[in-house]
Amino acid sequence: MAVRVKPHKRAKVRSKSNDYYDYSLLAAVIILICFGLVMLYSASYYEAIQTMKGDDLFYFRKQALISVGAVIMAIVISMIDYHIYAKFAFLLYIAAMGLMAMVRFTPLGVNVNNSRRWLKLGIQFQPSEIAKIAVILFLAVLIVQMGKQIGTLRGFITVLLVGGMQALGAKVFTDNLSTALIILGIACVMIYLAHPRTAPFVVGAVVAVIGIVIVVSYISANMTNDLTTGFRFRRVLTWLDPQSYLDDGGFQVIQGLYAIGSGGFFGKGLGNSEQKLDTIPEAQNDMIFSIICEELGVFGAILVLLMFGYLLYRLFIIAQNAPDLYGSLIVSGIFAHISLQVILNICVVLNVIPTTGITLPFISYGGTSVLFLMAEMGIALSVSRKIRFKDPKPSGDQTQ
């Protein structure tokens, strides 16, 4: 399926610069990565000593090398005209689905921590991370091509089904419900931004919240650990009463909350966490925010939120000033992805929602996550390069 997206025709204006580049976004990402590497070493060195033959730099070294390569890759991607991705968006969408299917149906699928979500093709990676980018790029193409038809019921359902199919693939082929929900969330945000009406989304959100409350209430009132066979039901029960389900993840949740509570406002000091000493398993992964709170306190938590807030602000600026709808939708999808992942990770650590296994972007350990997140940053920077600002000089002045 060959597609082509052209920028909307706009009135020609003189620009301050022919090559605008959002260095603020690039700086924000690099700062987040550097901060993440510091916290990663602090959170992982004890476990690395215990499990990696005394090599306390094992996790740090691996993440640092991938991060450097990812930053270089993002800069290279930023130099490519983002309109070219429209030609390959559908192929990427199909490829992502196929790669996820290979996880389940071929020997190339790899089990990590009792979860079969990885694929080994020379290198080991999670195909569901590709699915996130594929959904962003293809839905942007689809919405632009549909034009005003997105406002019709048929257009709405079509785009939602396209996003929902990729989310379903992540759930069925990799058994990764959290990633499936993020993909579906990205699709909903992009449709909301393109749709002319707000009321249907408000009604849908209210219905979804009521449905979740009913399901959680039913599980709480009628399910016990003996009757619960699915691990997701046990996660809900653990979330509702972690002390009664210590063997099903409650211990990790409680210790994470202890770490947050013991940090105070300024924390115990960098490297002085006690909960990472075999108390919180693999603290460098999705529970790293609790170690940040213990070592740097509320001040450190606020600092992390401010860094993410500024990164999202830069993405918002790019999306708002993008030269065409296609670029704006791409950056909006990236904005939705990062914001959803940050919110869900922090909510899990604070026990606001059940455990999902979602990592904290740019900070948690995980080479696949950093690599594809930086690919998204490269695409966003590519959109920023096409931004043109009006010349502040009077219209009568024709000097260059």
C-alpha positions in Angstrom: 0.0 0.0 0.0 1.8 3.1 -1.2 0.8 6.3 0.5 2.0 9.8 0.1 1.4 12.8 2.3 2.2 16.3 1.2 2.4 19.3 3.5 -0.6 21.6 3.5 -0.1 24.6 1.2 0.6 27.6 3.4 1.3 31.2 2.7 4.9 31.8 2.1 6.7 33.8 4.8 10.3 34.7 5.3 11.9 32.6 8.0 14.4 33.5 10.7 16.3 30.4 9.8 16.2 27.9 7.0 17.3 25.2 9.5 15.5 25.6 12.8 16.4 22.8 15.2 14.9 22.2 18.6 18.1 22.0 20.6 16.1 22.4 23.8 14.3 19.1 23.2 17.6 17.4 22.4 19.2 18.8 25.6 16.2 17.8 27.7 16.4 14.2 26.4 20.2 14.0 27.0 19.8 15.4 30.5 17.1 12.8 31.3 19.3 10.0 29.9 22.3 11.2 32.0 20.2 11.5 35.1 18.8 8.0 34.4 22.3 6.5 34.0 23.3 8.0 37.4 20.2 6.6 39.1 20.6 3.3 37.2 24.1 2.7 38.6 22.9 3.6 42.1 20.0 1.3 41.9 21.7 -1.6 40.2 25.3 -1.9 41.4 24.4 -4.1 44.4 22.5 -6.6 42.3 25.2 -6.5 39.6 27.8 -7.4 42.2 25.6 -10.3 43.4 24.6 -11.7 40.0 27.3 -10.6 37.5 30.5 -11.9 39.1 31.2 -8.7 41.0 30.9 -6.5 38.0 29.1 -3.5 39.6 29.1 -1.6 36.2 27.4 -4.3 34.2 23.9 -2.7 33.9 25.4 0.8 33.7 27.9 0.0 31.0 25.4 -1.8 28.8 22.8 1.0 29.2 25.4 3.8 28.6 26.7 2.2 25.4 23.1 1.8 24.0 22.2 5.3 25.1 25.2 6.9 23.3 24.3 5.0 20.1 20.6 5.9 20.5 21.5 9.6 20.8 23.6 9.5 17.6 20.8 7.5 15.9 18.3 10.2 16.9 20.4 13.0 15.5 20.8 11.0 12.2 17.0 10.4 12.0 16.3 14.1 12.7 18.1 15.0 9.4 15.7 12.9 7.4 12.5 14.6 6.0 9.7 13.0 8.1 7.4 13.0 5.1 9.3 10.0 3.8 7.9 7.8 6.6 4.4 8.1 5.1 5.5 5.9 2.2 6.5 3.1 4.6 4.1 3.6 7.4 1.7 0.8 6.3 4.6 -1.7 5.8 6.0 -0.8 9.2 2.5 -1.4 10.7 2.3 -4.9 9.1 6.0 -5.7 10.0 5.4 -4.8 13.6 2.4 -7.2 13.7 4.4 -9.9 12.0 7.3 -9.5 14.4 5.0 -9.8 17.4 3.4 -12.9 15.9 6.9 -14.4 15.6 7.3 -14.1 19.4 4.5 -16.5 20.0 4.6 -18.8 17.0 8.3 -19.3 16.3 11.3 -20.5 18.3 12.8 -17.0 17.9 10.6 -15.9 20.8 12.5 -15.6 24.1 11.3 -15.9 27.6 12.6 -13.3 30.1 11.3 -13.3 33.7 8.6 -15.8 32.8 7.3 -13.5 30.0 7.6 -14.3 26.3 7.8 -10.8 24.9 11.2 -10.8 23.3 12.5 -11.7 19.8 16.0 -12.7 19.0 17.1 -11.9 15.5 20.8 -11.4 15.9 20.0 -8.9 18.7 17.3 -9.3 21.3 14.4 -6.8 21.4 10.7 -6.3 22.1 8.7 -6.0 18.9 5.9 -4.3 20.8 8.2 -1.2 21.0 8.2 -1.1 17.2 4.4 -1.4 17.3 4.1 1.9 19.2 6.0 3.8 16.5 4.2 2.0 13.7 0.8 3.0 15.1 1.9 6.6 15.5 3.2 6.9 11.9 0.4 4.9 10.2 -2.5 6.5 12.1 -1.1 10.0 11.2 -1.2 9.0 7.5 -4.7 7.5 7.7 -6.1 10.5 9.5 -4.6 13.0 7.0 -5.9 10.9 4.0 -9.4 10.7 5.6 -9.6 14.5 6.0 -13.1 15.5 7.2 -14.3 11.9 7.1 -12.6 11.4 10.5 -15.5 13.3 11.9 -18.0 10.6 10.8 -18.9 7.5 12.7 -17.4 5.3 10.0 -14.1 7.3 9.9 -13.9 7.2 13.7 -14.4 3.4 13.9 -12.0 2.8 11.0 -9.1 4.6 12.7 -9.9 3.1 16.1 -10.0 -0.4 14.7 -6.6 0.1 13.0 -5.1 1.2 16.3 -7.0 -1.4 18.2 -5.7 -4.2 16.0 -2.1 -3.4 16.8 -3.0 -3.2 20.5 -4.7 -6.6 20.2 -1.6 -8.0 18.6 0.5 -6.9 21.5 -1.9 -8.6 23.9 -2.4 -11.8 22.0 1.1 -12.4 20.5 3.2 -11.1 23.4 0.8 -11.3 26.3 1.7 -7.7 27.1 -1.5 -6.0 28.3 0.2 -2.8 29.5 1.8 -2.1 26.1 -1.6 -2.9 24.5 -3.2 -0.3 26.6 -0.6 2.3 25.8 -1.0 1.6 22.0 -4.7 1.9 22.4 -4.3 5.1 24.4 -2.0 6.6 21.7 -4.7 5.8 19.1 -7.4 7.4 21.2 -5.4 10.6 21.8 -4.6 11.0 18.1 -8.2 10.5 17.1 -9.3 12.9 19.8 -7.0 15.6 18.4 -8.2 15.2 14.8 -11.9 14.8 15.6 -14.1 17.9 15.5 -16.2 16.9 18.5 -15.3 16.4 22.1 -18.5 15.1 23.7 -18.1 11.5 22.4 -14.7 11.2 24.1 -16.0 12.6 27.4 -18.8 10.1 27.3 -16.5 7.3 26.4 -14.1 8.2 29.2 -16.9 8.3 31.8 -18.2 4.9 30.6 -14.7 3.4 30.8 -14.1 4.7 34.3 -17.5 3.3 35.5 -16.7 0.0 33.9 -13.3 -0.2 35.6 -14.9 0.6 39.0 -17.5 -2.1 38.5 -15.0 -4.8 37.5 -12.6 -3.9 40.4 -15.5 -3.9 42.9 -16.6 -7.3 41.6 -13.1 -8.8 41.9 -12.7 -7.3 45.4 -16.0 -8.7 46.6 -16.1 -12.1 44.9 -12.5 -13.3 44.2 -10.1 -14.9 46.5 -6.5 -16.0 45.9 -7.6 -19.7 45.8 -10.2 -19.0 43.1 -8.1 -16.7 41.1 -6.2 -18.5 38.3 -5.1 -15.6 36.2 -2.1 -13.5 37.3 -3.8 -10.3 36.3 -6.6 -11.0 38.7 -4.0 -11.6 41.4 -2.4 -8.2 40.5 -5.7 -6.5 41.1 -6.1 -8.3 44.5 -2.5 -7.4 45.3 -3.2 -3.8 44.5 -6.3 -3.7 46.7 -4.6 -5.5 49.7 -0.8 -5.9 49.1 -0.2 -7.1 52.7 -2.4 -10.2 52.1 -0.7 -11.1 48.9 3.0 -10.8 49.6 3.8 -13.8 47.4 2.0 -12.3 44.4 3.9 -9.0 44.2 2.6 -7.4 47.4 6.0 -7.5 49.0 7.6 -5.5 46.1 4.7 -2.9 46.3 5.1 -2.5 50.1 8.8 -2.2 50.0 8.5 0.4 47.2 6.2 2.5 49.4 8.6 2.1 52.3 11.4 3.4 50.1 9.3 6.4 49.1 8.2 7.1 52.7 11.6 6.8 54.2 13.2 9.3 51.8 11.6 12.4 53.3 12.0 15.7 51.4 15.7 15.5 50.5 16.3 11.8 50.7 19.0 9.7 52.3 21.6 10.7 49.7 22.6 9.4 46.4 23.7 5.7 46.7 22.3 5.3 50.2 19.1 3.4 49.4 18.5 0.4 51.7 15.5 -1.0 49.8 17.6 -1.8 46.7 19.7 -4.3 48.8 17.8 -7.4 47.7 14.6 -6.0 49.1 13.1 -4.6 45.9 13.8 -7.2 43.1 15.4 -5.6 40.0 15.0 -2.1 41.4 16.7 -0.7 38.2 13.6 -1.6 36.1 10.0 -0.4 36.6 10.5 0.4 40.4 13.4 2.8 39.9 11.2 5.8 40.7 10.9 4.4 44.3 14.8 4.4 44.6 14.9 8.0 43.3 12.4 9.0 46.0 14.4 7.2 48.7 17.8 8.6 47.8 16.7 12.1 46.6 13.4 12.4 48.4 10.4 14.5 47.3 12.8 17.0 45.9 14.2 14.4 43.5 10.8 13.2 42.5 9.7 16.8 41.7 12.9 17.2 39.7 12.2 14.2 37.6 8.6 15.4 37.0 9.9 18.8 36.0 12.3 17.2 33.5 9.6 15.2 31.9 7.3 18.2 32.0 9.8 20.3 30.0 10.4 17.5 27.5 6.6 17.2 26.9 6.4 21.0 26.7 9.0 21.0 23.9 7.0 18.3 22.1 3.8 20.4 22.5 5.6 23.4 21.0 6.7 21.3 18.0 3.3 19.8 17.5 1.6 23.2 17.7 4.0 24.8 15.1 4.4 21.8 12.8 4.1 22.9 9.1 1.3 20.3 8.4 -1.2 18.1 10.0 0.9 15.0 9.4 3.8 16.4 11.4 1.6 17.6 14.1 -0.1 14.2 14.5 3.2 12.4 14.6 4.5 14.6 17.4 1.2 14.4 19.2 1.4 10.6 19.1 4.9 10.7 20.6 3.7 13.1 23.2 0.9 10.7 24.1 3.2 7.7 24.3 5.7 9.3 26.7 3.1 11.0 28.9 1.1 7.8 29.2 4.2 5.7 30.1 5.4 8.2 32.7 2.0 8.5 34.3 1.4 4.7 34.4 4.9 3.9 35.8 4.6 6.5 38.6 1.0 5.4 39.4 2.2 1.8 39.7 5.1 2.7 42.1 2.7 4.7 44.2 0.2 1.8 44.1 -2.5 4.0 42.5 -3.0 1.3 39.9 -2.1 -2.5 39.7 1.4 -3.5 38.7 1.9 -3.4 35.0 5.6 -3.7 34.3 5.9 -0.4 32.5 9.3 1.2 32.6 10.1 4.9 33.3 11.2 6.4 29.9 14.9 7.2 29.5 15.6 6.2 33.2 14.7 2.6 33.7 17.1 -0.1 32.5 16.2 -1.4 29.1 18.1 -1.0 25.8 15.1 -1.7 23.6 13.1 1.0 25.3 15.8 3.7 25.1 16.6 2.8 21.4 13.0 3.2 20.2 12.2 6.2 22.4 15.2 8.0 20.9 14.0 7.0 17.4 10.8 8.8 18.3 12.8 11.8 19.5 14.6 11.8 16.2 11.4 11.9 14.3 10.1 14.8 16.5 13.3 16.7 15.8 12.8 16.1 12.1 9.4 17.7 12.3 11.0 20.7 14.2 13.4 21.3 11.3 10.5 22.1 9.1 9.1 24.8 11.4 9.3 28.3 9.9 8.9 31.4 12.0 7.6 34.7 10.7 10.3 37.4 10.1 9.9 40.1 12.8 10.9 42.8 10.3 8.3 45.1 8.9 6.5 43.7 5.8 7.8 46.6 3.7 11.5 45.7 4.4 12.6 43.4 1.6 16.2 43.1 2.9 17.4 39.6 3.7 
